[in-house]
Amino acid sequence: MGTPIGTGPNLIAMGAVEERVRITFLQWMSFGVPSASLMIAITFGLLVWLHGVRGRVAAASTSIETHTLGPRGWSVVAIFLIAVIGWLTEPLHGIPAAVVALGIAAALFGVKLLDTSDLAKLEWDTLLLVAGGLSLGHLFEASGLARSLAAAVDWNALHPTIFLFALLFACAFISAIASNTAAAAMLIQIALGIAPAPSTAVLVALGASMGVPFVISTPPNSMVYGKGGLSGRDFFAPGIVLMVLGCAALAIAGPTVLRWVGIP
């Protein structure tokens, strides 16, 4: 949630509204980081309350080998800092975050930190999934399907906050049982057909990150479940609360906060 590159739906939202408003990396972080921090705090408090965590927890003793950072390591640190500075200062130099990322990738290959064998190790399936989601969203818009679906129901009968919550919850639910990229690609365009404000697309994208109540909802859930000692209920109980609270908070406060940061 915190940055545009954090998850596929964020990029889909930015691509869907780029003709009307250009959302910079820092602009996204100005509301994404507080939103993510709030959800982390709520999650921590909820888990402590649900499991009755009390007292101090003794840390397991581990031996960590220390290594001196060599020239290649410092080169990675330098290039990483350049990338972060380039993203955060986008309003000053006007170079899009995607171009900065492409330049950083070229630099990594240029100084031989990466070579052609590393290309095979990239998660091309994830990159293609995000690109496919962007294409699917544009197809929904260009074909008129999004507008047709939006016009099928009299959405004006609903209060704007309730309508927004319904969109966010639908995106979160589909993301919880299927692909969050596909959910965002479909629902963002439908949402824009009903409420064309760019903030709507951003909020629906953030809603995709709220779909966490099941073991299969997101890879981290599956990884933790695979360690053993947990049941599906351990994920569902806090997950459904987080999904409802997160979607409600975004629906109520989201439009106002986004207007403060310059996203109408």
C-alpha positions as a Markdown table, in Angstrom:
| # | Residue | x | y | z |
|---|---|---|---|---|
| 1 | Met | 0.0 | 0.0 | 0.0 |
| 2 | Gly | 2.8 | 2.4 | 0.8 |
| 3 | Thr | 4.4 | 2.9 | -2.6 |
| 4 | Pro | 3.3 | 2.6 | -6.2 |
| 5 | Ile | 5.6 | -0.4 | -6.7 |
| 6 | Gly | 4.3 | -2.2 | -3.6 |
| 7 | Thr | 1.7 | -4.2 | -5.5 |
| 8 | Gly | 0.2 | -4.5 | -9.0 |
| 9 | Pro | -3.2 | -2.8 | -8.3 |
| 10 | Asn | -1.3 | 0.4 | -7.3 |
| 11 | Leu | 0.3 | 0.6 | -10.8 |
| 12 | Ile | -3.0 | -0.2 | -12.5 |
| 13 | Ala | -4.7 | 2.7 | -10.6 |
| 14 | Met | -2.0 | 5.1 | -11.7 |
| 15 | Gly | -2.2 | 3.9 | -15.3 |
| 16 | Ala | -6.0 | 4.2 | -15.3 |
| 17 | Val | -5.9 | 7.9 | -14.3 |
| 18 | Glu | -2.7 | 9.1 | -15.9 |
| 19 | Glu | -4.5 | 11.0 | -18.6 |
| 20 | Arg | -6.3 | 13.1 | -16.0 |
| 21 | Val | -3.8 | 13.4 | -13.2 |
| 22 | Arg | -0.2 | 12.3 | -12.8 |
| 23 | Ile | 0.4 | 10.7 | -9.4 |
| 24 | Thr | 4.1 | 11.0 | -8.4 |
| 25 | Phe | 5.9 | 8.5 | -6.3 |
| 26 | Leu | 6.1 | 10.8 | -3.3 |
| 27 | Gln | 2.5 | 11.9 | -3.7 |
| 28 | Trp | 1.4 | 8.2 | -3.5 |
| 29 | Met | 3.6 | 7.7 | -0.4 |
| 30 | Ser | 2.1 | 10.7 | 1.3 |
| 31 | Phe | -1.2 | 8.8 | 1.8 |
| 32 | Gly | 0.0 | 5.2 | 1.2 |
| 33 | Val | 2.5 | 5.1 | 4.0 |
| 34 | Pro | 0.2 | 6.5 | 6.7 |
| 35 | Ser | -2.5 | 4.1 | 5.5 |
| 36 | Ala | -0.2 | 1.1 | 5.7 |
| 37 | Ser | 1.1 | 2.3 | 9.1 |
| 38 | Leu | -2.4 | 2.6 | 10.5 |
| 39 | Met | -3.3 | -0.9 | 9.3 |
| 40 | Ile | -0.1 | -2.3 | 10.8 |
| 41 | Ala | -0.9 | -0.7 | 14.2 |
| 42 | Ile | -4.5 | -2.0 | 14.1 |
| 43 | Thr | -3.3 | -5.5 | 13.1 |
| 44 | Phe | -0.8 | -5.6 | 16.0 |
| 45 | Gly | -3.3 | -4.5 | 18.5 |
| 46 | Leu | -5.9 | -6.9 | 17.2 |
| 47 | Leu | -3.5 | -9.9 | 17.4 |
| 48 | Val | -2.4 | -9.0 | 20.9 |
| 49 | Trp | -6.0 | -8.8 | 22.0 |
| 50 | Leu | -7.2 | -11.9 | 20.3 |
| 51 | His | -4.3 | -14.1 | 21.5 |
| 52 | Gly | -4.0 | -12.5 | 25.0 |
| 53 | Val | -0.3 | -11.7 | 24.5 |
| 54 | Arg | 1.1 | -10.6 | 27.9 |
| 55 | Gly | 4.5 | -10.1 | 29.4 |
| 56 | Arg | 7.9 | -10.3 | 27.7 |
| 57 | Val | 8.9 | -12.8 | 25.0 |
| 58 | Ala | 12.4 | -14.2 | 25.3 |
| 59 | Ala | 14.2 | -13.9 | 22.0 |
| 60 | Ala | 15.8 | -17.1 | 20.6 |
| 61 | Ser | 19.6 | -17.0 | 20.6 |
| 62 | Thr | 21.0 | -16.9 | 17.1 |
| 63 | Ser | 24.5 | -16.6 | 15.9 |
| 64 | Ile | 24.9 | -14.1 | 13.0 |
| 65 | Glu | 28.0 | -14.0 | 10.9 |
| 66 | Thr | 29.3 | -10.5 | 10.2 |
| 67 | His | 30.7 | -9.7 | 6.8 |
| 68 | Thr | 32.5 | -6.6 | 5.6 |
| 69 | Leu | 30.7 | -4.9 | 2.7 |
| 70 | Gly | 32.9 | -4.9 | -0.4 |
| 71 | Pro | 33.0 | -2.7 | -3.4 |
| 72 | Arg | 30.1 | -4.5 | -5.2 |
| 73 | Gly | 28.0 | -4.2 | -2.0 |
| 74 | Trp | 28.7 | -0.5 | -1.7 |
| 75 | Ser | 27.8 | -0.1 | -5.4 |
| 76 | Val | 24.5 | -1.7 | -4.8 |
| 77 | Val | 23.9 | 0.7 | -1.8 |
| 78 | Ala | 24.8 | 3.7 | -3.9 |
| 79 | Ile | 22.5 | 2.7 | -6.8 |
| 80 | Phe | 19.7 | 1.9 | -4.4 |
| 81 | Leu | 20.0 | 5.4 | -2.8 |
| 82 | Ile | 20.0 | 7.0 | -6.3 |
| 83 | Ala | 16.8 | 5.1 | -7.1 |
| 84 | Val | 15.1 | 6.2 | -3.9 |
| 85 | Ile | 16.2 | 9.8 | -4.4 |
| 86 | Gly | 15.1 | 9.8 | -8.0 |
| 87 | Trp | 11.6 | 8.5 | -7.0 |
| 88 | Leu | 11.1 | 10.9 | -4.1 |
| 89 | Thr | 12.3 | 14.0 | -6.1 |
| 90 | Glu | 10.1 | 13.3 | -9.1 |
| 91 | Pro | 8.2 | 16.6 | -8.6 |
| 92 | Leu | 11.5 | 18.5 | -8.9 |
| 93 | His | 13.0 | 16.9 | -12.0 |
| 94 | Gly | 9.8 | 15.6 | -13.7 |
| 95 | Ile | 11.2 | 12.2 | -14.7 |
| 96 | Pro | 8.5 | 9.5 | -14.2 |
| 97 | Ala | 9.2 | 6.8 | -11.6 |
| 98 | Ala | 9.1 | 4.2 | -14.3 |
| 99 | Val | 11.9 | 5.9 | -16.3 |
| 100 | Val | 14.0 | 6.2 | -13.2 |
| 101 | Ala | 13.5 | 2.4 | -12.5 |
| 102 | Leu | 14.5 | 1.6 | -16.1 |
| 103 | Gly | 17.6 | 3.8 | -15.7 |
| 104 | Ile | 18.5 | 2.0 | -12.5 |
| 105 | Ala | 18.1 | -1.4 | -14.2 |
| 106 | Ala | 20.4 | -0.2 | -17.0 |
| 107 | Ala | 23.0 | 1.0 | -14.5 |
| 108 | Leu | 23.0 | -2.4 | -12.7 |
| 109 | Phe | 23.8 | -4.1 | -16.0 |
| 110 | Gly | 26.2 | -1.4 | -17.0 |
| 111 | Val | 28.5 | -1.8 | -14.0 |
| 112 | Lys | 28.3 | -5.6 | -14.2 |
| 113 | Leu | 26.4 | -6.1 | -11.0 |
| 114 | Leu | 23.9 | -8.0 | -13.1 |
| 115 | Asp | 24.4 | -10.0 | -16.3 |
| 116 | Thr | 22.2 | -11.8 | -18.9 |
| 117 | Ser | 21.9 | -14.9 | -16.7 |
| 118 | Asp | 20.1 | -12.8 | -14.1 |
| 119 | Leu | 17.3 | -12.0 | -16.6 |
| 120 | Ala | 16.1 | -15.6 | -16.3 |
| 121 | Lys | 15.8 | -15.2 | -12.6 |
| 122 | Leu | 13.4 | -12.2 | -12.8 |
| 123 | Glu | 9.7 | -12.9 | -11.9 |
| 124 | Trp | 8.5 | -12.5 | -15.5 |
| 125 | Asp | 5.2 | -14.1 | -14.6 |
| 126 | Thr | 4.5 | -11.3 | -12.1 |
| 127 | Leu | 5.6 | -8.6 | -14.5 |
| 128 | Leu | 3.4 | -10.1 | -17.2 |
| 129 | Leu | 0.5 | -10.4 | -14.8 |
| 130 | Val | 0.7 | -6.7 | -13.9 |
| 131 | Ala | 1.0 | -5.8 | -17.6 |
| 132 | Gly | -1.9 | -8.0 | -18.4 |
| 133 | Gly | -4.0 | -6.3 | -15.7 |
| 134 | Leu | -3.2 | -2.9 | -17.2 |
| 135 | Ser | -4.2 | -4.2 | -20.7 |
| 136 | Leu | -7.4 | -5.7 | -19.3 |
| 137 | Gly | -8.3 | -2.5 | -17.6 |
| 138 | His | -7.8 | -0.5 | -20.9 |
| 139 | Leu | -9.8 | -3.1 | -22.7 |
| 140 | Phe | -12.7 | -2.7 | -20.3 |
| 141 | Glu | -12.6 | 1.0 | -20.9 |
| 142 | Ala | -12.1 | 1.0 | -24.7 |
| 143 | Ser | -14.8 | -1.6 | -25.4 |
| 144 | Gly | -17.4 | 0.3 | -23.4 |
| 145 | Leu | -18.0 | -2.7 | -21.1 |
| 146 | Ala | -17.1 | -0.8 | -18.0 |
| 147 | Arg | -19.6 | 2.0 | -18.8 |
| 148 | Ser | -22.3 | -0.6 | -19.6 |
| 149 | Leu | -21.8 | -2.4 | -16.3 |
| 150 | Ala | -21.8 | 1.0 | -14.5 |
| 151 | Ala | -25.0 | 2.0 | -16.1 |
| 152 | Ala | -26.8 | -1.2 | -15.3 |
| 153 | Val | -27.6 | -0.1 | -11.8 |
| 154 | Asp | -28.9 | 3.2 | -10.4 |
| 155 | Trp | -25.9 | 3.9 | -8.2 |
| 156 | Asn | -27.3 | 7.4 | -7.3 |
| 157 | Ala | -29.7 | 5.7 | -5.0 |
| 158 | Leu | -26.8 | 4.8 | -2.7 |
| 159 | His | -25.0 | 7.2 | -0.4 |
| 160 | Pro | -21.5 | 8.0 | -1.9 |
| 161 | Thr | -19.7 | 6.6 | 1.1 |
| 162 | Ile | -21.8 | 3.4 | 1.1 |
| 163 | Phe | -21.2 | 3.0 | -2.7 |
| 164 | Leu | -17.5 | 3.5 | -2.3 |
| 165 | Phe | -17.4 | 1.0 | 0.6 |
| 166 | Ala | -19.2 | -1.6 | -1.6 |
| 167 | Leu | -16.6 | -1.1 | -4.3 |
| 168 | Leu | -13.7 | -1.4 | -1.9 |
| 169 | Phe | -15.2 | -4.5 | -0.2 |
| 170 | Ala | -15.9 | -6.2 | -3.5 |
| 171 | Cys | -12.3 | -5.6 | -4.7 |
| 172 | Ala | -11.0 | -6.9 | -1.3 |
| 173 | Phe | -13.2 | -10.0 | -1.4 |
| 174 | Ile | -12.2 | -10.9 | -5.0 |
| 175 | Ser | -8.6 | -10.3 | -4.1 |
| 176 | Ala | -8.9 | -12.6 | -1.1 |
| 177 | Ile | -10.0 | -15.6 | -3.3 |
| 178 | Ala | -8.4 | -14.7 | -6.6 |
| 179 | Ser | -5.9 | -12.4 | -8.2 |
| 180 | Asn | -5.8 | -8.9 | -6.8 |
| 181 | Thr | -4.4 | -7.6 | -10.1 |
| 182 | Ala | -7.4 | -9.0 | -12.0 |
| 183 | Ala | -9.8 | -7.7 | -9.4 |
| 184 | Ala | -8.3 | -4.2 | -9.6 |
| 185 | Ala | -8.2 | -4.2 | -13.4 |
| 186 | Met | -11.9 | -5.0 | -13.6 |
| 187 | Leu | -13.3 | -3.0 | -10.7 |
| 188 | Ile | -11.2 | 0.2 | -11.2 |
| 189 | Gln | -12.6 | 0.7 | -14.7 |
| 190 | Ile | -16.1 | 0.0 | -13.5 |
| 191 | Ala | -15.7 | 2.3 | -10.6 |
| 192 | Leu | -14.4 | 5.1 | -12.9 |
| 193 | Gly | -17.5 | 4.6 | -15.1 |
| 194 | Ile | -19.7 | 5.4 | -12.2 |
| 195 | Ala | -17.5 | 7.9 | -10.2 |
| 196 | Pro | -14.8 | 9.3 | -12.6 |
| 197 | Ala | -12.8 | 11.0 | -9.9 |
| 198 | Pro | -9.1 | 9.7 | -9.9 |
| 199 | Ser | -9.3 | 9.2 | -6.2 |
| 200 | Thr | -11.9 | 6.4 | -6.8 |
| 201 | Ala | -9.3 | 4.4 | -8.7 |
| 202 | Val | -6.7 | 4.9 | -6.0 |
| 203 | Leu | -9.0 | 3.8 | -3.2 |
| 204 | Val | -10.2 | 0.7 | -5.1 |
| 205 | Ala | -6.6 | -0.2 | -5.6 |
| 206 | Leu | -5.9 | 0.1 | -1.9 |
| 207 | Gly | -9.0 | -2.0 | -1.3 |
| 208 | Ala | -7.3 | -4.8 | -3.1 |
| 209 | Ser | -4.7 | -4.9 | -0.4 |
| 210 | Met | -7.3 | -5.4 | 2.3 |
| 211 | Gly | -8.3 | -8.9 | 1.1 |
| 212 | Val | -6.4 | -11.0 | 3.7 |
| 213 | Pro | -8.8 | -13.2 | 5.6 |
| 214 | Phe | -7.9 | -16.6 | 4.1 |
| 215 | Val | -4.8 | -18.7 | 3.9 |
| 216 | Ile | -4.9 | -18.5 | 0.1 |
| 217 | Ser | -5.5 | -14.7 | 0.1 |
| 218 | Thr | -1.8 | -13.7 | -0.2 |
| 219 | Pro | 1.5 | -15.6 | -0.4 |
| 220 | Pro | 2.7 | -14.4 | 3.1 |
| 221 | Asn | -0.4 | -16.1 | 4.6 |
| 222 | Ser | 0.4 | -19.3 | 2.8 |
| 223 | Met | 4.1 | -19.1 | 3.9 |
| 224 | Val | 3.2 | -18.7 | 7.6 |
| 225 | Tyr | 0.5 | -21.4 | 7.4 |
| 226 | Gly | 3.0 | -23.8 | 5.9 |
| 227 | Lys | 5.2 | -23.5 | 9.0 |
| 228 | Gly | 2.5 | -25.3 | 10.9 |
| 229 | Gly | 0.7 | -24.6 | 14.2 |
| 230 | Leu | -2.0 | -22.4 | 12.7 |
| 231 | Ser | -5.5 | -23.0 | 11.3 |
| 232 | Gly | -7.6 | -21.2 | 8.8 |
| 233 | Arg | -9.5 | -19.6 | 11.7 |
| 234 | Asp | -6.3 | -17.9 | 12.9 |
| 235 | Phe | -6.2 | -16.0 | 9.7 |
| 236 | Phe | -10.0 | -15.5 | 9.1 |
| 237 | Ala | -10.9 | -13.9 | 12.5 |
| 238 | Pro | -8.4 | -11.0 | 12.4 |
| 239 | Gly | -8.4 | -10.9 | 8.6 |
| 240 | Ile | -12.2 | -10.3 | 8.2 |
| 241 | Val | -12.1 | -7.6 | 10.8 |
| 242 | Leu | -9.1 | -5.9 | 9.1 |
| 243 | Met | -10.9 | -6.1 | 5.7 |
| 244 | Val | -14.1 | -4.5 | 7.0 |
| 245 | Leu | -12.3 | -1.8 | 9.1 |
| 246 | Gly | -9.8 | -1.0 | 6.3 |
| 247 | Cys | -12.4 | -0.7 | 3.6 |
| 248 | Ala | -14.6 | 1.4 | 5.9 |
| 249 | Ala | -11.8 | 3.7 | 6.8 |
| 250 | Leu | -10.8 | 4.2 | 3.2 |
| 251 | Ala | -14.4 | 4.9 | 2.1 |
| 252 | Ile | -15.0 | 7.4 | 4.9 |
| 253 | Ala | -11.7 | 9.3 | 5.1 |
| 254 | Gly | -10.0 | 8.4 | 1.8 |
| 255 | Pro | -11.6 | 11.0 | -0.6 |
| 256 | Thr | -10.8 | 13.9 | 1.8 |
| 257 | Val | -7.2 | 12.8 | 2.5 |
| 258 | Leu | -6.5 | 12.3 | -1.2 |
| 259 | Arg | -7.8 | 15.8 | -2.0 |
| 260 | Trp | -5.4 | 17.1 | 0.6 |
| 261 | Val | -2.5 | 15.6 | -1.3 |
| 262 | Gly | -3.7 | 16.9 | -4.7 |
| 263 | Ile | -5.6 | 13.9 | -6.1 |
| 264 | Pro | -9.2 | 14.9 | -6.8 |
